[in-house]
């Protein structure tokens, strides 16, 4: 089917107090697994390519993006393509011609005023070129000479009043908020600040996004969706599933050399993870449609 638009999927989810899952992909196997898992769950999904993934692919965006576009077009469910955690202006400007309908522009490492100025400029360019824009705001840094605190640093939290002012001044369409999750967690032990999420939900007029969701337990994820999170970013969970499955296969088949054998096992494990996590987002881990 035609490529879906991230803004539409997220807006529909926000209006219905549910969340759309957004999975970061690195290889074609990732993209195929996410689509297969979403099809099994009969659910729309977002494929995300991060700036770090682009760096891994020799700094070239289009090869993986085009593969993702074709995987999306072959899908039986709506699939959108999102460019994630972009700091490079050059990479940002490639998004509109590479199949993306949205971008997450990340200037959260900068002091507040610099973050705001950079994000506003990025949003203006993106909107002119038909892109939906997500940004991120953690604890505002630079106060009393302090360095900015990364949105995923321990203890980082998004202040509702600062977030409201940031969204209004920057013109972004969605905001990723710091409420206790962290990127690249390999254990699901994060505890979210649901009271803060409630205040952010009440203060902001745009959809809220949760980053670092691989480290968040099922119950916490379900509660976050009920509390107003409309887009949930997941990446590390796929890599954990893929790597574990491949390790097990190679341990049992030490003479294996055909990469299709072990990559297919890894792809299947990722697809199962996608289906399971979409089920969690639907509410307290209820079973998904067969």
Helices and strands as residue ranges (DSSP letters): H 6-15, E 20-24, H 28-41, E 45-50, H 51-56, H 62-73, E 79-86, H 89-92, G 95-97, E 102-105, H 112-128, E 132-137, G 143-145, H 160-170, E 174-177, H 194-203, E 207-210, G 213-215, H 218-226, E 229-234, H 236-252, H 259-281
